[in-house]
Amino acid sequence: MGGLQLSGVNEGAALPELTVEVTPTTVVLGALASRDWRPMHHDHRFATERNGVRDIFLNTPNQAAWIERYITDWTGPRGRLGQMTFRMRDSVFPGDAMTFTGRITEVASDDTGCGWASLEITVTAREGGEGEPRIATTCSARVAVPVDDDDNPWSRRGENWKPSTPGSK
C-alpha cells in the first residue's frame, strides 16, 4: 500500500516546512466553516477599531485545522491524529505568510501495537511575508502512524485505540 510507516519515522527528524499566504478569504472562510460569527474574523473595521488589532485574524478552529492539515500532509491518509494541544501566542492576519515547522520528539508503539509519533510544531507569521517571523502558535501533537502495509490506525476501535499519552487521562 505504501506511504509513511513507523519504521520511516525518526526521533529528532524535521517535518517538511509548509508556508501559506493568508488572505482575507482564508480568514473569513475558516470562521464561516466553524460557525464563528464574531465580527473580528470578518469585519475589518470592528477588528481594528474595537479590538485594536491591525486587521481581521484567524480564529482558533481555523488554526487547529491548518495544524491538522500540516500533520496529515506529512503522515498521508492513514495517519490518525490522537491528541493535540496548542497555544496561540499572536494573531495571524491577512497578508501574513504563515509557516509551519515541526520536529519528531518521540517514536513509540503502545501495548496494542499502534505506532505513535509525538511532534512539536511551531507556526510563525511574517507580515507581508517579509521581516522577522513572530511565533504565532506552538503545538504538541501525537499521531498514529501505520507500523506496516497491513496496518491502518483508522481501523482501530475500543481498546485498540489509545490516543492519550501514557500516564495521561
Sequence and secondary structure as in RCSB ss.txt:
>XXXX:A:sequence
MGGLQLSGVNEGAALPELTVEVTPTTVVLGALASRDWRPMHHDHRFATERNGVRDIFLNTPNQAAWIERYITDWT
GPRGRLGQMTFRMRDSVFPGDAMTFTGRITEVASDDTGCGWASLEITVTAREGGEGEPRIATTCSARVAVPVDDD
DNPWSRRGENWKPSTPGSK
>XXXX:A:secstr
  S  GGG  TT B   EEEE  HHHHHHHHHHTT   GGGT HHIIIIIS SSS    HHHHHHHHHHHHHHHH
 TT EEEEEEEEE S   TTEEEEEEEEEEEEEE TTS EEEEEEEEEEEEETT S  EEEEEEEEEEEE SSTT
  GGG  GGG   S TT  
